[in-house]
């Protein structure tokens, strides 16, 4: 399993590199005051973060700084609220990323926070025991929260995040698959079927290089996704025990 941990650690570091680059495209547009370019770059800038969110969250305070929602603050004007979603609010609701809005400073802070994440992950080796819970957490997070549309409530880009969460969870599972295959091949089959099912459901909403707005998701499809995600989360939760981590 050490090989799987090394493989996954490398994946996380690659994702952080991609994250820094994609986010700079977004923050450069914010600093330039280009609302259209910034809104176009917003969803893509978050994809690598959403693939590795539980692992990135191990870095102290990073999640609260870059990915917090307004629910955790007094209101939308609270100066303590920073990160992607504050900028999302300024773009889609206020249509204002001028210096008076504070957006350029928020963009600078987002870049600085992700630079800290990169430097930390460059010297962090992720233990194999942390990977199964990360994989399950990504799926449970969609099922228990994001499926309501609360994540990207202003932009409606939630389906981008769902797909990234699923992709990241699958990558974590793949890192442990050889070890799991040797111990519980039936569990591997169940998990792979779950991933195939949810990815097919998401693919129905694919559009161009991304996904249709959250409002396009029907209630029937939400219910179907919730059932699929719940089942996948349950099977992923069995991986740690099957590999002797519990």
N, C-alpha and C positions, 0 to 999 in steps of 0.2 A: 504493500500500500504506500510505501515511501515514494515509489515512482509516480503513483497517482497524485500524491500531494505535491510533488515537484512539478508535474505537468500542470496542475491546477494553479499553482503559484505563478508559473510563467504566464498562464492565460490571464490571470488577474493583473499582472504587471502590464501586459499588452493592452488590456482594456483601459487601464489607467492612462497609458500613453495616448490611446485613441480619445479618451475622455478629455484630456487637457487640450488636444488639438481641436476637437469638435467644439468644445466650449469656447475656445478663443475666437472661433469664427462668429459665434453668437455674441460674445462680449465685445468684440471689435465693432460689430454692427450697432450694439447699444451705445458704445462710446462715440460712434460717428453720428448718433441721432437718427439712424436709418430704421424707422419702424418696420417697414416692409421686409428688409433684409433680416432684421432681428426676429420677427415673427416666423419667417421662413426657416431660420436656423434653430429655433427654440427646441422643437421635438427631437431633432437629430442630435443636438448637443447633450441630451440626457440619456441616450441609449446605452452607452457603456456603463454609466452609473447604475442604471436599472439592472444591468446584467450581473453586477457584482455587489449590489447594495448591502446585503448582510455582512459581507466581508469588509467592505469599505467602512461600514458602521462600527467596526472594531476600533477605528481611529477615533480617539476621544473628541467628542463635540462636533465631528465633521457632519453628521447627518442633520443635527439641529441648525447648523450654520448654512448648509447649502440646499437642504431639501425640506425644510419645515413648511407647514401650511399655516395659514392665518389663524386657525383654530387654537393654536398654542399661544396666541398673543392677544393683547387688549383689543386691537382692531387693525384694519389695513394700514393705518398711519403709524403704527407702533414702530419706532426706530430700531427696536431689537429684532424685528423680522427682516431677515436677509435671505439671499439665495435665489434659486431659479423661480420659485413661485411668487416671490415679491416682484421680480422683474416681469413675470407672466402677467400679474395683476396690472402693473403699470402699462404694459403693452396692450393688452386686450380690453381692459376696462377704462383706464385713464387715457390711453393713446398718447402717452407723454413719457418720453425718456430723455427729456432735456435736462441740463444740469440742475435746474430748479427742482426736478422730481427726485434727485438723488440717485438716478439710475447709473450714471457713470461710476460713481463710488461703489455701488452695489456690484457692478461688473468687475471692478478691480478686486473687490473682496472675494468674489466667487473664484476668480483666477488664482488668487493667493491661497485660498483654502484648498483648491485642487492641487496646487503645487506642493502644499504640505502633505496631502494624501500621497502624491507621487513619491516624495522623498521618503516617507514612512514605509510605503509598500516595497520600495527598492531594497530595503534591508529586512523585510519581514517574510518569513517562510510560514506558509499556512499549514498547520498540522492536519493530517488526514481526518482526525476526529471532528474537526470543525466543518468539514465539507458537507456531510449529510444534512446537518441542521440548516445550513445555508441554503441548500437546494430545496428543502421542504418549506423554509420560511418564505422564499420568493413566491412559491405557489400559493401558500396560505394567505400571503399579503394581498394578492389579487382577489382571492375568494372572499376574504373576510373584510376587506376594506375598499380596495380600488375599483371593484366591479360596480360600485355605486356611482362612479364618476367623480369622486371627491378629490382625486389626485390632481388632475389638470382641469379644474373646474372652470377656469376662465378661457382656456384655449381649446378645450375639447379634444386634446391630443392623447387621451388616456390609452387608446388602443395601441399606440406606439409603445407605451410603457408596459402594457400587458405582454406584448410580443417579446420585448427585451427581457422581462422577468422570466418568461418561459424559456427563452434561449439560454439565459444564464444558468437557470436551474438545470437544464439539460446538459450543459457543459460540465457542471459540477458532478452530475450523475455519471457522465461518460468517464471522468477521471477515476471513479471508483468501480466502474463496471467490470473490469477484468477480475478484481478481487471478489466482487459480489457474484459474478457468474460462477466462480468456483464454489461458492458457499450456498447460493440460493438462486439457481437459474430461473425458477418459476417467478420469483420476485422481479428479476430483470425483465422478463416477458411482460409482466403486468405494468411495470413502469414505462416501458417503451410504448406499449399500447396507449397508455394515458397521455404521453407526450404527443404521439401521432394524432390522437383525437383532438386535443386542445389546439394543436397547431393547424389542423384542418379547419377548425371552427374560426380561428383568427384569420386564416387565409381568405376566407369568404369576404372579409372586410378590407383586404389589401387594396391599395390604390397607388399607382406610381411607385415611388421609392418608399412609401410609408403606408398609412392606413386612413380610412375614412374617419370623419369626426365621430366622437362618442355618441352623439345624438342619433347616429345611423343604426346603433345597436338596438335590436328589438328586445322587448321584454322576454319573449320566448327564448331568444338566443342567450340573454343574460342568465336565465334560469338553467338552460342547458350547460352553459359554461360553468356555472357555479357547481353543478353536480359533477361535471368532469374534473374540475379543479379540486373539489373536496376529495374525490376518490384518489387523484394523483398525489395530493398532499399526504393522505393516509398511507399510501404505499411507500412514499419517500421517507416517511417517518419510521418505517421499519428497517431502513438501511443501516442505521447506526447499530441497532441490536444485532442484525445479521452479521455485521462485521466485527462484533465484539467490542464496540465502543461504549456500551452501557452495562 
